[in-house]
Amino acid sequence: MKTVLADRIRDLPPYLFAKIDELKNEQRKKGTDLIDLGIGDPDLPTPPHIVEALAVAARDPGTHRYPSYVGMAAFRAAAAAFMKKRFALTLDPGKEVVCVIGSKEAIAHFPFACVNPGDVVLCPDPGYPVYATLTRFAGGEPYFVPLRREAGFLPDLDAIPADIARRAKILWINYPNNPTAALATPDFYKKVVAFAQKHDVIVASDLAYSEMYYESPPPSFLETPGAMDVGIEFHSLSKTYNMTGWRVGWACGNATLVGALGQVKTNVDSGCFDAVQHAAIAALSGDQACVAAQRAIYKERREILCGGLAAAGFDVLTPKASFYTLIANPKGTTSIDFAARLLTETGVVATPATGFGAAGEGFVRLTLCADKARLAEAVARLRKLKL
Ligand SMILES: Cc1ncc(COP(=O)(O)O)c(C=O)c1O
């Protein structure tokens, strides 16, 4: 038989969490009470008014047919209104907003809208793996731009070699950042616009965590002067309203880029279930008190986990946004070994930050997706660890 799999599948980088998964299974078999702080998936339920809106819409046969490829006009208007209220941005919902089946879908399809074989795509390291993997699927070449702790996990755009910048088609940015929880400054965004203009690069900003903040609300890249000429931004309802399973979000920004993404989608998928879009409208247009309440919950959890671990002598990077926190490895340990030790000696599941790229070495990532009692228990167990 000829080789069954395409090169792009065979060439996928090794799955770095395999060792952790294996250890998790071993511990489970032994009956260890695992505290899984490895996965960024909210443990809190979707607010009831959103569930109710879905239930009502799902009972209406009018929602049962193929949806519009780019999303219902009412959904796009609700997303544009959200952008106006939250970021003071005026977007044309007809041309500058497209409904997506979760931001991952849009992030994955975007390279197909603009990357030609051989084009370079600038991807953060550590970063959400989809940027680089789907660049490769589209025939492009990822170039990893390191995010360093000493630089606030912002990329040094001046350090990108001239020949790479010349070949670059897209620059991915993601603030609040996964996995570092870093935030961008308006000044950094200005530098990004200048870089994009100088090198004729598209800026793709991933704002999946825009509403998960503990101090001031993070800005949108699109608020930066000139950004609408070069940028597209990916938004998600997943984390804001605990809707990871619902698969809904939007992309917005420059009309040409949004339109091109819409063209890819038209050829690949058939849109997001109308009833889910109705629920998303209820989420975006309704009372945002549920989001504020959730922020308060994560803030309390942050104090327990980060405060507790810092008091126990860990080098903890307490997040100002997102539900991720990085813990520095003890000296002489790799991220994978540290995560393996945490798992086998304490039953606490952490993610080695190297799973997000080589520059993640030095850290493991924990999430705040467990209740206060479990987080306190995690701290109590980690305190006993001999560093
Ligand atoms: C940085 C980042 N972007 C995008 C996503 C995708 O989220 P969704 O597809 O649920 O909108 C995630 C999910 O964890 C993420 O961490």
The ligand as a Gaussian input file, in Angstrom:
#p B3LYP/6-31G(d) Opt

LIG

0 1
 C       -4.766000      31.590000      22.830000
 C       -5.982000      30.856000      22.397000
 N       -6.608000      31.237000      21.296000
 C       -7.708000      30.619000      20.846000
 C       -8.239000      29.551000      21.539000
 C       -9.442000      28.859000      20.949000
 O      -10.593000      29.068000      21.661000
 P      -12.027000      28.769000      21.019000
 O      -11.813000      27.999000      19.747000
 O      -12.735000      27.966000      22.023000
 O      -12.640000      30.103000      20.736000
 C       -7.639000      29.114000      22.705000
 C       -8.178000      27.960000      23.450000
 O       -7.709000      27.520000      24.442000
 C       -6.466000      29.781000      23.153000
 O       -5.829000      29.409000      24.271000

